[in-house]
């Protein structure tokens, strides 16, 4: 399975997150979730020293939503 390149974390995590959340194909969903999660975690590390509290909150919420989606996908093939 070929993975799409990840856009720069500062600009691409939201797009990858939205792509994962909106994916309708259960066969593609695990990969979309994994790619979005990696981009979110990369961005989280990037802004650790920046005072951007609102983006940190958005990143945290996105990770929680991806976790929930991943759990639903695993429990309902």
Buried (B, 14 or more C-beta within 10 A) or exposed (E): EEEEEBEEBEEBBBEBBEBBBEBEEEEEBBBBBBBBBBBBBBBBEBBEEEEEEEBBEBBEEBBEBBEEBBEEBEEEE
